[in-house]
Amino acid sequence: MFRFVSRCVICVFLLPTLAFAQSANDAQRLGPQLQPFLKCFSGSQHSFAVSLDADVVIDGQPQHVDGRLVRFDDQSFDLQLTHPDYSLQIRRRGDATALALPHHKVVFVGAGAVDADDQLSPLGMTDRLLGSGSNITLGVSLLQQADASSIAQVLTGLLDVRFDAAKQHWTAGDDVAFKIDAAENRLLLTLADQHRATLTLEKAVPAARKADDWPDFKQVALPRRELERTLARGVRRGFEIASPSRLLTAPLQRNRKVANGELRWIDGQRVALLKGTPAEIGTAHGTLLAKEARRCIDSVLCTFGTVNTIRTGRWFRHDLDAAYQRLAPHIPVDHKTETIAFAAAAGVEPRTAEVLNVFPELFHCSGFALYGKATKDGKLYHGRVLDYMTTIGLQDSATTFIVAVDGKHAFGNIGYAGFMGSVSGMNDQAISLGEMGGHGEGQWDGVPMATLMRRALEECSTLDEVMELWKESPRTCEYYYVFADGKTNRAVGVAAVPESVEFILPGQTHERLGEGIEDAVVLSAGSRLEALRQRVQQNYGEIDVELGQWLMSRPVAMSSNLHNVLFVPQDGVFYVANASHDEPAANRPYAKIDLTALLDEIREADSPAEFNTTKDAR
């Protein structure tokens, strides 16, 4: 669904840019053909109507999309996108904005003021919706020059585009062909991977209807600022995800120190060292990772939130707020204090930071623990595969946190900037935890899963204490876990729902997991479970760090594999791989994180002054 929406938006707003960026051989021939399109999409023509007819391949399936964009003036436009399963219409006027979902017969309407930056006025829209995080910015900057002849000359000098006189169309290599019908003001684009699009400039601009004129639709009132900000940030973040620039794919690996915290790069991965009270840790987190956290928030609340709204017909933030209301009483005060301090330091609305941290409760991977006879040296190796939404760009904020909260167990938490909870972690007591989501959305009268995970890391010294925490705590939804203790070489699988919790011991046969394997806990589902079991059995007695990482490779990991972790709790180390924009985590290199050594460094910094510098760490 996310790919559908992002590609549709790109088609409507940027298809001309992509065509221009792949079209030039004869500047004198090309310039006049580009001019009508350029006038519209550069903003020099204040009113126009353009329609889109496209066939695209999404997730391997051919799909048809229709679209229409009408600009009435500098403040008003209509946008319509229609797919057999999803549809949306946006009406933007000077005094109001509406997002209508025809498939659901619901429209979200907002009136009043908007933000200066995060809003949808056509005037200057491209500057607001595009930034340095996306390569698309370069093409749009060229498009805005509004001089077709100059652009044609530049393009012919930079790109290998040729006019095919026999076929009367333009080509760019073997993959792209397009034709411009000047008489009909129509551009036809064909890509070798079965994508096809026709863009037509209409001869007349229709009359504009009022933003709230939606007969037979259920109307839901929203603050206009919230509506436009969500859509604007969602599209901007979507462009970064669809075509990331080197700012995201090869970020500057610069170490930084602030009071109570340090940002360090280890083998190309972002690591944050945090120490102190909850408020001090939250402040250091927000100060060090403000940009990454805002990208994480925009990915979840704006990009994914918009897609989910289109899919369900419900305003996503309303769902998240409702979940938080029921979950909040079960979140410890010190976790809330840390979250509020983070929000203040990062420049984020406090409630936004709070609801972000219960996001995993709305959506529902593979894990194993092997030791004793199953491993080469008898040590416990705990693998955790997180298959979770690489398509919304969470990898841009991937961060491993090394946290020492005053008066609690210190721990390593493999997570994301802005996220205080845990889905994968290990503490200084050699306790390691990994989670796998199930079903049960809406069962929120309990401790959020990520909060319970973090509490275990902070509070528990033994595997028995972890199990007792799960038995005593009110739980939410349906989740599966692997818990392990490197001090005793013990591990357990867990199946937990609000009504009950079941512990699956090593070697235990289970109807959903198959025949037990001695000294092993193996959890997954379907063909991934079969592949993981087969790998363990074929390499039984030989598992070490290298083979442990291989156990988590494809197809045990899915294409949505966001991060993998191999914990070796007895040694106080773990290995982390994070997804890129092009590859799942299973295909990426692992970074060795020495939790024991890093915690020793943190503890040696006895005063905040040890961290209180903005200079690069040497």
C-alpha positions as CSV (number, residue, x, y, z in Angstrom):
1,M,0.0,0.0,0.0
2,F,2.8,2.4,0.9
3,R,4.5,1.7,-2.5
4,F,1.3,2.3,-4.3
5,V,0.7,5.7,-2.7
6,S,4.4,6.9,-3.0
7,R,4.6,5.9,-6.7
8,C,1.2,7.6,-7.4
9,V,2.4,10.8,-5.8
10,I,5.6,10.7,-7.7
11,C,3.8,10.1,-10.9
12,V,1.4,13.1,-10.4
13,F,4.0,15.6,-9.2
14,L,7.2,14.4,-10.7
15,L,6.6,12.3,-13.8
16,P,7.4,15.3,-16.0
17,T,10.6,15.8,-14.1
18,L,11.6,12.2,-14.6
19,A,10.8,12.4,-18.3
20,F,12.7,15.6,-18.7
21,A,15.7,14.2,-16.8
22,Q,15.8,11.4,-19.3
23,S,15.1,13.3,-22.5
24,A,17.4,15.2,-24.7
25,N,19.2,14.7,-27.9
26,D,18.1,17.6,-30.1
27,A,17.6,20.7,-28.0
28,Q,15.8,22.6,-30.7
29,R,13.3,19.7,-31.2
30,L,12.9,18.9,-27.6
31,G,12.5,22.5,-26.1
32,P,9.2,23.4,-27.7
33,Q,7.7,20.0,-26.9
34,L,8.7,20.5,-23.2
35,Q,7.4,24.0,-22.9
36,P,3.7,23.4,-22.2
37,F,4.5,20.9,-19.5
38,L,7.2,23.0,-18.0
39,K,5.0,26.1,-17.7
40,C,2.6,24.0,-15.6
41,F,5.0,22.2,-13.3
42,S,7.5,25.1,-12.8
43,G,4.7,27.2,-11.3
44,S,4.8,29.9,-13.9
45,Q,1.3,29.0,-15.1
46,H,-1.1,29.6,-12.2
47,S,-3.9,27.5,-13.4
48,F,-4.0,24.2,-15.3
49,A,-5.4,20.7,-15.3
50,V,-3.5,17.5,-16.1
51,S,-4.6,13.9,-16.1
52,L,-2.6,10.7,-15.5
53,D,-3.3,7.2,-16.9
54,A,-0.7,4.7,-15.7
55,D,0.0,1.0,-15.5
56,V,2.6,0.1,-12.8
57,V,4.0,-3.0,-11.2
58,I,3.7,-3.0,-7.4
59,D,5.0,-6.0,-5.4
60,G,5.3,-7.9,-8.7
61,Q,1.7,-7.4,-9.7
62,P,0.6,-5.1,-12.6
63,Q,-1.9,-2.5,-11.4
64,H,-3.7,0.5,-12.9
65,V,-3.8,4.0,-11.5
66,D,-5.7,7.0,-12.7
67,G,-4.9,10.5,-11.5
68,R,-5.8,14.2,-12.0
69,L,-4.3,17.4,-10.7
70,V,-6.0,20.7,-11.2
71,R,-4.4,23.9,-10.0
72,F,-6.9,26.9,-9.7
73,D,-4.6,29.6,-8.2
74,D,-1.7,30.1,-5.8
75,Q,-3.8,28.7,-2.9
76,S,-6.1,26.1,-4.4
77,F,-5.8,22.7,-6.1
78,D,-7.6,19.4,-6.5
79,L,-5.7,16.1,-6.5
80,Q,-7.3,12.8,-7.3
81,L,-5.7,9.3,-7.3
82,T,-7.8,6.2,-8.1
83,H,-6.8,2.5,-7.8
84,P,-9.1,-0.5,-7.8
85,D,-8.5,-1.0,-4.1
86,Y,-7.6,2.5,-2.9
87,S,-8.5,6.1,-3.7
88,L,-8.1,9.6,-2.4
89,Q,-9.0,13.1,-3.3
90,I,-7.5,16.3,-1.8
91,R,-9.3,19.7,-2.2
92,R,-7.2,22.6,-1.0
93,R,-8.7,26.1,-0.9
94,G,-7.5,29.3,0.7
95,D,-9.7,28.8,3.8
96,A,-10.1,25.0,4.1
97,T,-8.6,21.6,3.1
98,A,-10.3,18.2,2.6
99,L,-8.9,14.7,2.3
100,A,-11.7,12.4,0.9
101,L,-11.5,8.6,0.7
102,P,-14.2,7.5,-1.8
103,H,-13.7,3.8,-1.1
104,H,-14.8,4.5,2.5
105,K,-17.2,7.4,1.8
106,V,-15.4,9.5,4.5
107,V,-13.9,12.9,4.2
108,F,-11.5,14.7,6.7
109,V,-12.1,18.4,6.6
110,G,-10.0,21.2,8.2
111,A,-10.4,24.9,8.3
112,G,-8.3,27.8,9.6
113,A,-4.6,28.5,9.9
114,V,-1.8,26.3,8.7
115,D,2.0,26.0,9.5
116,A,4.3,28.3,7.5
117,D,6.5,25.3,6.4
118,D,4.4,22.2,6.6
119,Q,1.4,23.1,4.4
120,L,0.0,22.5,1.0
121,S,-0.3,25.8,-0.7
122,P,0.6,25.4,-4.4
123,L,2.8,28.5,-4.3
124,G,6.3,27.2,-3.4
125,M,5.0,23.7,-2.7
126,T,8.0,21.9,-4.2
127,D,10.4,23.8,-2.0
128,R,8.5,22.7,1.0
129,L,7.9,19.1,0.0
130,L,11.4,18.3,-1.1
131,G,14.7,18.6,0.8
132,S,18.3,17.5,0.8
133,G,17.3,14.0,1.9
134,S,16.0,13.1,-1.5
135,N,17.7,12.9,-4.9
136,I,14.4,14.1,-6.5
137,T,15.3,17.6,-5.4
138,L,17.9,17.9,-8.1
139,G,15.4,17.2,-10.9
140,V,12.8,19.5,-9.5
141,S,15.3,22.3,-9.2
142,L,16.0,22.0,-12.9
143,L,12.3,21.9,-13.7
144,Q,11.7,25.1,-11.8
145,Q,14.0,27.1,-14.2
146,A,11.0,27.3,-16.6
147,D,13.2,27.8,-19.6
148,A,12.6,24.8,-21.9
149,S,15.3,25.6,-24.4
150,S,18.0,25.9,-21.7
151,I,16.8,22.8,-19.9
152,A,16.8,20.9,-23.2
153,Q,20.4,22.0,-23.9
154,V,21.5,21.0,-20.4
155,L,19.8,17.6,-20.7
156,T,21.2,16.8,-24.1
157,G,24.6,17.5,-22.8
158,L,24.3,15.3,-19.7
159,L,22.1,12.4,-20.7
160,D,22.3,9.8,-23.4
161,V,18.9,10.4,-24.9
162,R,18.3,10.0,-28.6
163,F,15.4,10.7,-30.9
164,D,14.4,7.6,-32.8
165,A,13.2,8.9,-36.2
166,A,11.8,5.6,-37.3
167,K,9.6,5.1,-34.2
168,Q,9.1,8.9,-33.7
169,H,9.9,8.7,-30.0
170,W,12.7,9.5,-27.6
171,T,14.9,6.9,-25.9
172,A,17.1,6.8,-22.9
173,G,19.2,3.7,-22.9
174,D,17.4,0.4,-23.2
175,D,14.9,1.0,-20.4
176,V,13.1,4.3,-21.2
177,A,11.1,5.5,-24.1
178,F,8.7,8.4,-24.3
179,K,6.8,10.4,-26.9
180,I,5.4,13.9,-26.7
181,D,2.3,14.6,-28.8
182,A,2.4,18.4,-29.2
183,A,-1.1,18.6,-30.8
184,E,-2.7,16.9,-27.9
185,N,-0.3,18.1,-25.2
186,R,0.3,14.5,-24.2
187,L,3.4,12.7,-22.9
188,L,3.6,8.9,-23.1
189,L,6.3,7.2,-21.0
190,T,7.2,3.6,-21.1
191,L,9.7,1.7,-18.9
192,A,11.2,-1.7,-19.6
193,D,9.9,-3.1,-16.3
194,Q,6.3,-2.8,-17.5
195,H,5.6,0.7,-16.1
196,R,3.6,2.9,-18.5
197,A,2.2,6.3,-18.0
198,T,0.3,8.9,-20.1
199,L,0.2,12.5,-19.0
200,T,-2.3,14.9,-20.7
201,L,-2.7,18.6,-20.3
202,E,-6.4,19.4,-20.4
203,K,-7.6,22.2,-22.5
204,A,-9.8,23.8,-19.9
205,V,-9.8,24.2,-16.1
206,P,-13.0,23.1,-14.4
207,A,-14.9,25.2,-11.8
208,A,-13.7,24.7,-8.2
209,R,-16.0,23.1,-5.7
210,K,-16.0,24.1,-2.0
211,A,-13.6,22.1,0.2
212,D,-16.5,20.7,2.3
213,D,-18.9,19.9,-0.6
214,W,-19.0,16.1,-0.2
215,P,-22.6,14.9,-0.4
216,D,-23.2,11.3,1.0
217,F,-19.7,11.3,2.6
218,K,-19.3,11.1,6.4
219,Q,-17.4,14.2,7.5
220,V,-14.7,14.2,10.2
221,A,-13.5,17.5,11.4
222,L,-9.7,17.9,12.0
223,P,-7.5,20.9,12.8
224,R,-6.4,22.1,9.4
225,R,-2.9,22.5,10.7
226,E,-2.8,18.8,11.6
227,L,-4.3,17.7,8.3
228,E,-1.9,19.6,6.1
229,R,1.1,19.1,8.3
230,T,0.6,15.3,8.2
231,L,0.2,15.2,4.4
232,A,3.1,17.6,3.7
233,R,5.5,15.8,6.0
234,G,4.3,12.4,4.8
235,V,4.9,13.3,1.1
236,R,8.3,14.9,1.9
237,R,9.4,11.8,3.9
238,G,8.0,9.6,1.2
239,F,10.2,11.2,-1.4
240,E,13.2,10.6,0.9
241,I,12.3,6.9,1.2
242,A,11.6,6.5,-2.5
243,S,14.8,8.2,-3.7
244,P,17.2,8.9,-0.8
245,S,20.2,11.1,-1.2
246,R,23.7,10.4,0.2
247,L,22.7,12.4,3.3
248,L,20.7,9.2,4.2
249,T,22.5,6.4,2.4
250,A,26.0,7.5,3.5
251,P,25.5,9.8,6.5
252,L,28.4,11.8,7.9
253,Q,29.9,9.6,10.6
254,R,30.7,12.2,13.1
255,N,31.1,11.5,16.8
256,R,29.6,14.0,19.3
257,K,29.4,14.4,23.0
258,V,26.9,16.3,25.1
259,A,26.1,16.2,28.8
260,N,25.2,12.7,29.8
261,G,25.6,11.3,26.3
262,E,27.7,10.5,23.4
263,L,27.0,9.6,19.7
264,R,29.6,7.2,18.4
265,W,29.9,5.3,15.1
266,I,31.0,1.7,15.3
267,D,31.6,-0.2,12.0
268,G,29.3,2.2,10.2
269,Q,26.5,2.0,12.7
270,R,25.1,4.7,15.0
271,V,25.6,4.0,18.7
272,A,24.3,6.3,21.5
273,L,25.8,6.1,25.0
274,L,23.5,7.6,27.6
275,K,23.9,7.9,31.4
276,G,22.1,9.5,34.3
277,T,18.6,10.1,35.5
278,P,15.6,9.5,33.2
279,A,15.4,13.3,32.5
280,E,19.1,13.5,31.8
281,I,19.0,10.5,29.5
282,G,16.0,11.8,27.6
283,T,17.6,15.2,27.2
284,A,20.9,13.7,25.9
285,H,18.9,11.4,23.5
286,G,16.9,14.3,22.1
287,T,20.0,16.6,21.7
288,L,22.1,13.9,20.0
289,L,19.5,12.5,17.7
290,A,16.9,15.2,16.9
291,K,17.1,15.0,13.1
292,E,17.0,11.2,13.1
293,A,14.1,11.2,15.6
294,R,12.1,13.6,13.5
295,R,12.6,11.3,10.4
296,C,11.4,8.4,12.5
297,I,8.3,10.3,13.7
298,D,7.5,11.5,10.1
299,S,7.9,7.9,8.8
300,V,5.5,6.5,11.4
301,L,2.9,9.3,12.0
302,C,2.9,11.0,8.6
303,T,4.0,8.7,5.8
304,F,2.8,5.4,7.2
305,G,0.0,7.3,9.0
306,T,-1.4,8.7,5.7
307,V,-1.2,5.3,4.0
308,N,-2.9,3.6,6.8
309,T,-5.7,6.3,6.9
310,I,-6.3,5.6,3.2
311,R,-6.3,1.9,3.8
312,T,-8.7,1.9,6.8
313,G,-10.8,5.1,6.4
314,R,-9.8,6.1,9.9
315,W,-7.5,9.0,10.9
316,F,-4.4,7.2,12.0
317,R,-3.5,9.6,14.8
318,H,-6.9,9.1,16.3
319,D,-6.2,5.4,16.5
320,L,-2.8,6.0,18.1
321,D,-4.2,8.4,20.6
322,A,-6.9,6.0,21.6
323,A,-4.3,3.2,22.1
324,Y,-2.1,5.5,24.2
325,Q,-5.0,6.5,26.5
326,R,-5.5,2.9,27.5
327,L,-1.8,2.0,27.6
328,A,-0.6,5.1,29.5
329,P,-1.6,4.0,33.0
330,H,0.7,1.0,32.6
331,I,3.8,3.0,31.6
332,P,6.2,3.7,34.5
333,V,6.6,7.4,35.5
334,D,10.3,7.4,34.9
335,H,9.8,6.2,31.3
336,K,7.3,9.1,30.8
337,T,9.8,11.5,32.3
338,E,12.5,10.4,29.9
339,T,10.1,10.7,27.0
340,I,9.0,14.3,27.9
341,A,12.7,15.3,28.4
342,F,13.6,13.8,25.0
343,A,10.7,15.7,23.3
344,A,11.8,19.0,24.8
345,A,15.4,18.5,23.7
346,A,14.5,17.3,20.2
347,G,11.9,20.1,19.6
348,V,9.0,17.6,19.3
349,E,5.5,17.9,20.8
350,P,5.4,15.9,24.0
351,R,2.2,14.0,23.0
352,T,3.7,13.1,19.6
353,A,6.8,11.6,21.4
354,E,4.5,9.7,23.7
355,V,2.2,8.1,21.1
356,L,5.2,7.2,18.9
357,N,6.4,4.9,21.6
358,V,3.2,2.8,21.5
359,F,3.2,2.4,17.7
360,P,4.2,-1.3,17.8
361,E,1.0,-2.0,19.7
362,L,-1.0,-1.4,16.6
363,F,0.8,-3.7,14.2
364,H,1.9,-7.1,14.4
365,C,9.7,-12.4,12.9
366,S,12.0,-15.3,13.9
367,G,14.2,-16.1,16.9
368,F,16.4,-18.8,18.4
369,A,18.5,-19.6,21.4
370,L,21.1,-22.3,21.1
371,Y,23.6,-23.5,23.7
372,G,25.3,-26.6,25.1
373,K,25.4,-29.5,22.6
374,A,24.0,-27.3,19.8
375,T,26.9,-24.9,19.7
376,K,30.6,-25.3,18.9
377,D,31.9,-24.0,22.3
378,G,28.8,-24.6,24.5
379,K,28.1,-20.9,24.8
380,L,24.6,-19.5,24.4
381,Y,23.9,-17.8,21.1
382,H,20.6,-15.9,20.9
383,G,19.5,-14.7,17.4
384,R,16.7,-12.2,16.8
385,V,15.3,-11.4,13.4
386,L,13.1,-8.2,13.2
387,D,10.9,-8.3,10.0
388,Y,9.2,-5.0,10.2
389,M,8.4,-2.3,7.7
390,T,11.6,-1.4,5.8
391,T,9.3,0.4,3.3
392,I,8.7,3.3,5.7
393,G,12.3,4.2,6.1
394,L,12.9,3.4,9.8
395,Q,16.4,2.3,8.9
396,D,17.3,6.0,8.5
397,S,17.0,6.4,12.3
398,A,18.5,3.0,13.4
399,T,20.5,3.4,16.6
400,T,21.9,1.1,19.1
401,F,21.6,2.6,22.6
402,I,23.9,1.8,25.5
403,V,22.0,3.0,28.5
404,A,22.9,3.3,32.2
405,V,19.9,4.6,34.2
406,D,20.8,5.6,37.8
407,G,19.8,2.8,40.1
408,K,19.0,0.2,37.4
409,H,20.7,-2.4,35.4
410,A,22.5,-1.0,32.4
411,F,21.6,-2.4,29.0
412,G,22.1,-2.4,25.2
413,N,18.9,-1.6,23.2
414,I,18.8,-2.1,19.4
415,G,16.3,0.5,18.3
416,Y,15.5,3.8,16.6
417,A,15.9,7.4,17.4
418,G,13.0,8.7,19.4
419,F,11.9,5.3,20.6
420,M,12.3,4.7,24.3
421,G,11.0,1.2,24.5
422,S,12.8,-2.0,23.4
423,V,12.1,-4.8,20.9
424,S,15.7,-6.3,21.0
425,G,18.1,-5.9,23.9
426,M,20.6,-7.3,26.4
427,N,21.6,-6.1,29.9
428,D,24.7,-6.2,32.1
429,Q,23.3,-9.3,33.8
430,A,23.7,-11.4,30.6
431,I,19.9,-11.4,30.0
432,S,18.9,-11.1,26.3
433,L,15.4,-10.6,24.9
434,G,13.8,-10.7,21.4
435,E,10.2,-10.1,20.5
436,M,8.0,-11.4,17.6
437,G,4.6,-9.9,16.9
438,G,1.3,-11.8,16.6
439,H,-2.3,-10.7,16.4
440,G,-4.8,-9.1,18.8
441,E,-4.8,-5.4,17.8
442,G,-7.0,-3.4,20.1
443,Q,-6.2,-5.4,23.3
444,W,-4.5,-2.5,24.9
445,D,-5.4,-2.7,28.6
446,G,-2.0,-3.6,29.8
447,V,1.7,-2.8,29.7
448,P,2.9,-1.9,26.2
449,M,5.1,-4.7,24.8
450,A,8.1,-2.4,24.3
451,T,7.7,-1.0,27.8
452,L,7.7,-4.5,29.3
453,M,10.8,-5.4,27.3
454,R,12.6,-2.4,28.6
455,R,11.5,-3.0,32.2
456,A,13.0,-6.5,32.0
457,L,16.3,-5.1,30.8
458,E,16.4,-2.5,33.6
459,E,15.0,-4.7,36.5
460,C,15.8,-8.4,35.9
461,S,18.9,-10.3,36.9
462,T,17.8,-13.8,36.1
463,L,15.7,-15.7,33.6
464,D,13.3,-16.6,36.4
465,E,12.8,-12.9,37.2
466,V,12.0,-12.1,33.5
467,M,9.4,-14.9,33.4
468,E,7.9,-13.7,36.6
469,L,7.6,-10.2,35.3
470,W,5.6,-11.5,32.3
471,K,3.3,-13.6,34.5
472,E,2.6,-10.8,36.9
473,S,2.1,-7.9,34.4
474,P,-1.1,-7.2,32.5
475,R,-0.2,-7.9,28.9
476,T,-1.4,-6.6,25.5
477,C,-2.2,-8.2,22.2
478,E,-0.4,-11.4,21.1
479,Y,3.4,-11.6,21.2
480,Y,6.0,-14.2,21.1
481,Y,9.5,-14.0,22.6
482,V,12.8,-15.7,23.2
483,F,14.4,-14.9,26.6
484,A,17.9,-16.1,27.4
485,D,20.4,-16.0,30.4
486,G,24.1,-16.3,29.4
487,K,25.1,-16.8,33.1
488,T,23.3,-20.1,33.3
489,N,22.9,-21.1,29.6
490,R,19.1,-21.1,30.0
491,A,16.6,-20.0,27.4
492,V,12.8,-20.1,27.0
493,G,10.3,-19.4,24.3
494,V,7.2,-17.4,25.2
495,A,3.7,-17.2,23.8
496,A,1.8,-14.4,25.5
497,V,-1.7,-13.0,25.2
498,P,-3.6,-10.8,27.7
499,E,-5.3,-13.9,29.1
500,S,-2.4,-16.2,29.5
501,V,1.4,-16.8,29.1
502,E,3.0,-20.1,28.0
503,F,6.7,-20.9,28.4
504,I,8.3,-23.3,25.8
505,L,11.4,-25.0,27.2
506,P,14.5,-26.0,25.2
507,G,13.9,-29.4,23.5
508,Q,10.1,-29.2,24.1
509,T,7.9,-30.5,21.2
510,H,5.2,-28.0,20.4
511,E,2.3,-28.3,17.9
512,R,3.1,-25.0,16.3
513,L,6.9,-25.4,16.4
514,G,7.5,-29.0,15.7
515,E,9.6,-31.7,17.4
516,G,11.9,-30.3,20.1
517,I,15.6,-29.9,19.5
518,E,17.9,-30.5,22.5
519,D,19.5,-27.4,23.9
520,A,17.5,-25.2,21.5
521,V,14.6,-22.8,21.3
522,V,13.5,-22.1,17.8
523,L,10.6,-19.8,17.0
524,S,9.3,-18.6,13.6
525,A,6.3,-19.5,11.4
526,G,5.6,-21.2,8.1
527,S,8.4,-21.8,5.6
528,R,10.7,-19.6,7.7
529,L,10.3,-21.9,10.6
530,E,11.1,-24.9,8.4
531,A,14.2,-23.3,7.0
532,L,15.4,-22.3,10.5
533,R,14.9,-25.7,12.0
534,Q,16.6,-27.4,9.0
535,R,19.6,-25.1,9.3
536,V,19.9,-25.7,13.1
537,Q,19.7,-29.5,12.7
538,Q,22.2,-29.6,9.8
539,N,24.8,-27.6,11.7
540,Y,24.0,-28.9,15.1
541,G,27.0,-28.8,17.4
542,E,28.9,-26.4,15.1
543,I,27.0,-23.1,15.8
544,D,29.3,-20.2,16.5
545,V,29.2,-16.4,15.7
546,E,29.5,-16.9,12.0
547,L,27.0,-19.7,11.7
548,G,24.7,-17.9,14.1
549,Q,24.5,-14.9,11.8
550,W,24.0,-17.2,8.8
551,L,21.0,-18.8,10.5
552,M,19.3,-15.4,10.2
553,S,19.9,-15.0,6.5
554,R,17.3,-15.2,3.8
555,P,14.8,-16.9,3.6
556,V,14.6,-17.1,7.4
557,A,14.6,-13.3,7.3
558,M,11.9,-11.8,5.1
559,S,12.4,-9.0,2.5
560,S,11.1,-6.6,5.2
561,N,14.0,-7.5,7.5
562,L,14.7,-4.3,9.5
563,H,17.4,-5.5,11.9
564,N,19.1,-8.7,13.0
565,V,20.9,-9.2,16.3
566,L,23.1,-12.1,17.5
567,F,23.5,-11.9,21.3
568,V,26.4,-13.7,23.0
569,P,25.4,-12.8,26.6
570,Q,28.1,-14.8,28.3
571,D,30.8,-12.6,26.6
572,G,28.9,-9.4,27.0
573,V,28.8,-8.7,23.3
574,F,26.3,-8.7,20.5
575,Y,26.3,-8.3,16.7
576,V,23.9,-6.0,14.9
577,A,22.9,-5.6,11.2
578,N,20.5,-2.9,10.0
579,A,18.7,-2.7,6.7
580,S,19.6,-0.2,4.1
581,H,17.3,1.3,1.5
582,D,18.3,-1.4,-1.0
583,E,18.9,-4.5,1.1
584,P,17.4,-6.2,4.1
585,A,19.4,-6.5,7.3
586,A,20.2,-10.1,6.6
587,N,22.3,-9.0,3.6
588,R,24.1,-6.3,5.5
589,P,27.4,-6.4,7.4
590,Y,27.2,-7.0,11.2
591,A,28.8,-4.6,13.7
592,K,30.3,-6.1,16.9
593,I,29.1,-4.2,20.0
594,D,31.0,-4.8,23.1
595,L,28.4,-4.0,25.8
596,T,30.8,-4.7,28.7
597,A,33.5,-2.4,27.4
598,L,31.1,0.4,26.5
599,L,29.5,0.3,29.9
600,D,32.9,0.4,31.6
601,E,33.5,3.6,29.6
602,I,30.2,5.1,30.7
603,R,30.7,4.2,34.4
604,E,34.2,5.7,34.3
605,A,32.7,9.0,33.3
606,D,31.6,9.7,36.9
607,S,30.4,13.2,36.3
608,P,28.2,14.8,33.5
609,A,31.2,17.0,32.7
610,E,32.9,14.0,31.2
611,F,30.3,14.1,28.4
612,N,29.8,17.8,28.3
613,T,31.5,18.8,25.1
614,T,30.4,19.3,21.5
615,K,33.8,18.5,20.0
616,D,34.2,15.4,18.0
617,A,35.3,12.3,19.9
618,R,38.7,11.2,18.9
